Amino acid sequence: MATNPTLATELRELYAKESARLKENFAATREGSSFLAGRTELVASVARRAWCEIISADPEGPKDFALIALGGYGRKWLFPYSDIDLLFLHSRDKTEAKIKNPFADFRRSFGICASS
């Protein structure tokens, strides 16, 4: 399965627009905790959208797989240049081949958040 360029473009535009809004809000209010929480939620929304579009539309699926947020992202405190650390976890070796390409597509689409 190839990465959907429309989805990647849409996510990139959403991320850029919302990042600009967060920065403007921070410049006006100087509320750092609000900015950190907002960026964390923005990244989470992009991750959820990529997950639903590329990995599984079923919130419970795919079976035996999980996407886990680590580091600052996992703590819900993403600073402007923080890495976004994600762990793809699966329970069985035999399921890896089935999901390998969709996870690669997810990483490519989600990579838009890496340079904010």
Secondary structure, DSSP 8 states (H G I E B T S, - for coil): ----HHHHHHHHHHHHHHHHHHHHHHHHH--HHHHHHHHHHHHHHHHHHHIIIII-SSTT-STTEEEEEEHHHHTT---TT---EEEEEES-HHHHHHHHHHHHHHHHHHGGGG--
